[in-house]
Amino acid sequence: MVEKLKDFCSRCYLGIIVVFLYAPILVLIVLSFNNSRSRVTWGGFTLDWYKRLLMNSQIMEALGTTLVLAFASAFIATVIGVLAALGINAMRQRNYQIMMAATNIPMLNADIVTGIALMLWFVHFLELGFGSVLLAHITFNIPYVILSVMPKIRQMNLSIYEAARDLGANAVYAFFKIILPQLAGGIAAGFFMAFTMSMDDFVITYFTKGPGINTLSTMIYGEIRKGIKPEMYALSTIIFVVIFIILLIVNFAPQKNNKKEEKRGYAR
């Protein structure tokens, strides 16, 4: 009886957490199909907000800037982060601990402190604009990549790399054929983490962007006083659905591949 009660309470607790997490998103999705601008009154089903979204040049420009910024910063941060993680892993224990502590500082530091510090730095050496925002995003994305790749490096089997070198493979060939495939999971996780952080960031972008540069977050912040347009509900719904589909593919594709490999093993 006690175990059943504990199980019931744990399920209720989990259900409450899920409701608090996804109820606002569900409301957002419903509002994107509401024919009324009111968030309280249901005016009927419509797709007009999705049509107006495609015709809204301001939103589409901000979306394009956000995506380009996110992809570029995530890619560059991933390259730098992977190389940095390999270098940190090769250090002695004391230097390794110092560098890992330094890597964690930007993640624990407040965004407003990082944003103001980068703004003061860029004002003296660089004109604020897309380039300054890109450099700022690369800067705060690198620690996420390092911490995502580092566990894979610790689990890596270096004997395979050494065997490839003994068999005549040069360092570059062995790196791309032996090292990178073993780090693929961590690299992908670091890239998607960096991409997500770049898409979501507002504070650092706000302080380091120049005039005429707008991302989705800064544009929404600027429209709060006027009222958020229903087109933003439609855009947020599309982003949520795309991310949900990507997560389904990422989670279920490996399971299908494992089942296929098991079937092949049984067939043999």
Backbone torsions as a table, in degrees:
resi	resn	phi	psi	omega
1	MET	NA	-43.0	-179.8
2	VAL	-65.4	-40.9	179.7
3	GLU	-64.8	-38.9	177.5
4	LYS	-64.8	-39.4	178.8
5	LEU	-65.6	-41.2	177.4
6	LYS	-63.3	-41.9	179.3
7	ASP	-64.6	-40.3	178.7
8	PHE	-64.8	-43.8	179.9
9	CYS	-64.8	-40.4	179.5
10	SER	-65.9	-38.0	177.9
11	ARG	-66.7	-40.5	177.8
12	CYS	-64.3	-42.1	179.4
13	TYR	-61.9	-44.7	178.0
14	LEU	-63.7	-40.0	178.9
15	GLY	-63.6	-40.1	178.5
16	ILE	-63.5	-42.5	178.7
17	ILE	-62.1	-44.3	179.7
18	VAL	-62.2	-41.1	179.3
19	VAL	-62.3	-46.1	-179.7
20	PHE	-64.3	-32.7	-179.0
21	LEU	-76.1	-43.2	-168.8
22	TYR	-107.5	-12.3	177.5
23	ALA	-61.7	-44.8	177.4
24	PRO	-61.1	-36.8	178.8
25	ILE	-67.0	-39.3	178.1
26	LEU	-63.2	-41.3	177.3
27	VAL	-62.3	-42.0	178.5
28	LEU	-60.3	-43.6	179.4
29	ILE	-64.1	-42.3	179.2
30	VAL	-62.8	-43.3	-179.4
31	LEU	-64.5	-27.6	179.6
32	SER	-68.9	-16.9	177.8
33	PHE	-108.5	7.8	-178.3
34	ASN	-83.7	129.0	-178.1
35	ASN	-76.1	-6.0	179.4
36	SER	-108.6	147.9	176.0
37	ARG	-74.7	-15.7	-179.5
38	SER	-71.1	141.5	177.5
39	ARG	-87.9	-0.9	-177.7
40	VAL	-110.5	-38.1	-175.3
41	THR	-95.9	133.2	176.0
42	TRP	-89.8	118.4	-176.9
43	GLY	-101.4	9.6	-178.7
44	GLY	106.4	163.5	-178.1
45	PHE	-78.2	137.1	178.5
46	THR	-154.9	155.3	173.6
47	LEU	-114.0	14.0	-176.3
48	ASP	-63.3	-34.6	-177.6
49	TRP	-67.1	-32.3	176.6
50	TYR	-70.8	-37.2	177.2
51	LYS	-66.7	-44.2	179.8
52	ARG	-67.1	-29.5	177.0
53	LEU	-60.0	-44.6	-179.2
54	LEU	-68.1	-25.0	-178.9
55	MET	-94.1	-5.4	-179.2
56	ASN	-87.2	102.2	-175.4
57	SER	-66.1	-32.7	-178.6
58	GLN	-65.4	-46.0	-179.8
59	ILE	-67.9	-42.3	-178.4
60	MET	-66.2	-35.3	176.8
61	GLU	-66.8	-42.8	177.7
62	ALA	-64.6	-39.1	177.5
63	LEU	-63.6	-44.1	178.6
64	GLY	-61.8	-44.0	177.8
65	THR	-61.7	-42.3	-179.4
66	THR	-63.4	-44.8	-178.4
67	LEU	-67.8	-44.1	178.5
68	VAL	-62.0	-43.6	179.3
69	LEU	-63.0	-43.4	-178.4
70	ALA	-67.1	-46.4	-179.5
71	PHE	-64.7	-46.1	-177.2
72	ALA	-65.6	-47.1	-178.8
73	SER	-66.5	-39.2	179.7
74	ALA	-66.2	-41.6	-179.3
75	PHE	-65.0	-49.7	-178.7
76	ILE	-64.9	-41.9	179.0
77	ALA	-64.4	-34.0	178.7
78	THR	-67.3	-44.1	178.3
79	VAL	-61.1	-49.7	-179.5
80	ILE	-65.1	-41.6	-177.6
81	GLY	-64.9	-39.7	178.5
82	VAL	-64.3	-46.6	179.0
83	LEU	-63.9	-39.7	178.7
84	ALA	-65.9	-40.2	179.6
85	ALA	-64.1	-41.3	177.1
86	LEU	-63.8	-40.1	178.3
87	GLY	-67.2	-41.9	179.4
88	ILE	-64.8	-40.2	-179.1
89	ASN	-64.0	-28.0	-179.1
90	ALA	-82.3	-5.9	-178.3
91	MET	-77.2	164.6	173.2
92	ARG	-69.2	164.8	-171.6
93	GLN	-57.2	-44.3	-177.4
94	ARG	-66.4	-47.1	178.2
95	ASN	-64.3	-35.3	177.2
96	TYR	-60.7	-46.5	-179.5
97	GLN	-64.7	-39.2	179.2
98	ILE	-64.1	-45.0	-178.2
99	MET	-68.5	-37.0	177.7
100	MET	-67.7	-36.5	176.0
101	ALA	-65.4	-41.6	177.9
102	ALA	-65.4	-32.8	178.8
103	THR	-67.9	-33.7	-178.2
104	ASN	-77.9	-19.8	-176.7
105	ILE	-60.1	-49.1	-179.9
106	PRO	-60.8	-28.6	-179.7
107	MET	-75.5	-31.8	179.6
108	LEU	-87.9	-19.7	-178.6
109	ASN	-72.0	147.6	179.2
110	ALA	-67.6	140.7	-178.6
111	ASP	-60.7	-35.5	-177.6
112	ILE	-66.4	-34.1	177.4
113	VAL	-67.7	-46.0	178.4
114	THR	-62.7	-42.2	-178.9
115	GLY	-63.8	-45.4	179.9
116	ILE	-67.1	-40.8	179.7
117	ALA	-62.4	-44.7	178.8
118	LEU	-66.4	-37.6	178.4
119	MET	-62.1	-46.1	179.3
120	LEU	-62.6	-36.8	179.2
121	TRP	-67.9	-45.9	-177.0
122	PHE	-69.8	-33.6	-179.2
123	VAL	-59.8	-34.7	-178.3
124	HIS	-82.7	-28.0	-171.7
125	PHE	-120.3	-12.9	-173.4
126	LEU	-152.6	142.6	176.5
127	GLU	-74.1	133.2	-178.6
128	LEU	-66.9	131.6	-178.5
129	GLY	178.1	-155.1	-179.4
130	PHE	-62.8	-39.2	-179.2
131	GLY	-62.5	-40.9	179.8
132	SER	-67.6	-39.0	177.8
133	VAL	-65.7	-41.3	178.8
134	LEU	-61.1	-46.6	178.3
135	LEU	-62.6	-38.7	178.7
136	ALA	-64.6	-42.3	179.9
137	HIS	-67.7	-39.5	176.4
138	ILE	-60.9	-41.0	-177.6
139	THR	-61.3	-48.2	-177.2
140	PHE	-83.9	-9.2	177.1
141	ASN	-85.7	-28.3	-175.8
142	ILE	-56.2	-46.0	179.5
143	PRO	-59.0	-35.3	179.2
144	TYR	-65.8	-38.4	178.3
145	VAL	-67.5	-45.0	-179.4
146	ILE	-59.0	-46.8	-177.6
147	LEU	-71.4	-21.4	175.9
148	SER	-81.0	-34.3	-176.6
149	VAL	-85.4	-31.1	-173.8
150	MET	-55.9	-44.6	178.0
151	PRO	-59.2	-37.3	178.0
152	LYS	-66.8	-35.1	177.6
153	ILE	-66.3	-39.4	179.9
154	ARG	-66.5	-28.2	179.9
155	GLN	-89.7	-5.8	-172.9
156	MET	-68.5	142.2	178.2
157	ASN	-93.8	99.0	-176.9
158	LEU	-72.6	-16.3	-179.2
159	SER	-64.5	-30.9	177.9
160	ILE	-66.7	-42.1	177.9
161	TYR	-62.7	-44.4	-180.0
162	GLU	-65.1	-36.9	177.6
163	ALA	-65.2	-40.7	178.2
164	ALA	-63.7	-39.0	177.8
165	ARG	-66.1	-39.3	179.2
166	ASP	-66.7	-28.5	-179.5
167	LEU	-84.8	2.8	173.5
168	GLY	108.6	0.2	178.8
169	ALA	-73.5	136.5	177.4
170	ASN	-76.5	170.8	-173.0
171	ALA	-63.6	-40.2	-178.1
172	VAL	-67.1	-46.1	179.9
173	TYR	-62.1	-44.7	-179.9
174	ALA	-65.0	-34.7	179.5
175	PHE	-65.0	-46.4	-176.9
176	PHE	-76.5	-28.9	-177.3
177	LYS	-93.9	-24.8	-175.2
178	ILE	-112.5	-51.4	-174.0
179	ILE	-72.9	-53.5	-175.6
180	LEU	-59.6	-42.5	177.7
181	PRO	-60.6	-33.0	178.2
182	GLN	-72.8	-24.3	-179.2
183	LEU	-98.6	4.2	-171.9
184	ALA	-57.4	-43.0	-179.1
185	GLY	-62.6	-45.6	179.0
186	GLY	-66.9	-37.7	179.0
187	ILE	-65.3	-44.2	178.8
188	ALA	-62.9	-42.5	179.1
189	ALA	-63.6	-41.6	178.8
190	GLY	-65.1	-40.9	179.6
191	PHE	-63.3	-48.0	-178.7
192	PHE	-67.2	-34.3	175.8
193	MET	-64.1	-45.7	178.9
194	ALA	-63.8	-41.8	179.4
195	PHE	-61.6	-44.2	-179.5
196	THR	-65.7	-43.4	179.8
197	MET	-63.4	-37.5	178.8
198	SER	-68.8	-39.6	178.2
199	MET	-64.2	-38.8	-173.9
200	ASP	-83.5	-21.3	-169.7
201	ASP	-64.2	137.1	174.5
202	PHE	-124.2	-49.3	-170.8
203	VAL	-60.7	-52.9	-177.7
204	ILE	-65.6	-39.9	177.8
205	THR	-62.5	-40.9	-178.3
206	TYR	-61.5	-39.7	-176.7
207	PHE	-82.0	-23.5	-174.4
208	THR	-106.7	-5.8	-179.4
209	LYS	-82.7	153.3	176.7
210	GLY	-98.7	-179.6	177.6
211	PRO	-65.8	139.5	178.8
212	GLY	87.6	-6.5	178.3
213	ILE	-102.4	121.4	-179.7
214	ASN	-134.6	132.4	168.7
215	THR	-104.4	175.7	-179.2
216	LEU	-60.1	-41.7	-177.1
217	SER	-66.2	-44.5	-179.7
218	THR	-70.5	-33.3	178.1
219	MET	-67.9	-42.3	178.4
220	ILE	-63.5	-40.6	178.2
221	TYR	-61.3	-38.6	179.6
222	GLY	-71.1	-21.9	-178.1
223	GLU	-97.4	-0.9	-176.6
224	ILE	-60.4	-40.7	-178.6
225	ARG	-64.9	-37.8	179.9
226	LYS	-78.2	-26.7	-173.5
227	GLY	111.1	133.0	-177.5
228	ILE	-71.4	132.6	-179.3
229	LYS	-72.3	144.7	177.2
230	PRO	-60.6	-21.8	176.8
231	GLU	-60.2	-29.8	178.9
232	MET	-69.3	-30.1	174.2
233	TYR	-62.8	-42.9	179.8
234	ALA	-64.9	-43.0	179.9
235	LEU	-64.6	-42.5	179.0
236	SER	-63.6	-37.3	177.7
237	THR	-64.4	-43.3	179.0
238	ILE	-62.4	-44.5	179.4
239	ILE	-61.5	-43.0	179.7
240	PHE	-62.9	-44.4	-179.0
241	VAL	-64.8	-42.2	179.3
242	VAL	-62.1	-45.6	179.5
243	ILE	-64.8	-38.7	178.8
244	PHE	-62.9	-41.6	178.5
245	ILE	-65.8	-41.8	178.3
246	ILE	-61.0	-42.8	178.6
247	LEU	-63.2	-39.6	177.2
248	LEU	-62.3	-43.8	-179.8
249	ILE	-64.5	-45.0	-177.7
250	VAL	-64.2	-36.8	-176.2
251	ASN	-82.9	-33.5	-174.6
252	PHE	-96.3	-22.7	179.1
253	ALA	-62.3	-45.9	178.1
254	PRO	-61.6	-34.3	179.3
255	GLN	-65.5	-40.0	177.7
256	LYS	-65.7	-39.7	179.1
257	ASN	-65.4	-39.2	178.4
258	ASN	-65.1	-39.3	178.6
259	LYS	-65.2	-40.5	178.4
260	LYS	-63.1	-41.7	179.1
261	GLU	-65.6	-37.4	178.0
262	GLU	-65.9	-40.2	178.7
263	LYS	-63.9	-40.7	177.4
264	ARG	-63.8	-38.4	179.2
265	GLY	-64.7	-41.9	178.0
266	TYR	-66.1	-36.9	-179.0
267	ALA	-64.6	-35.6	178.9
268	ARG	-69.5	NA	NA
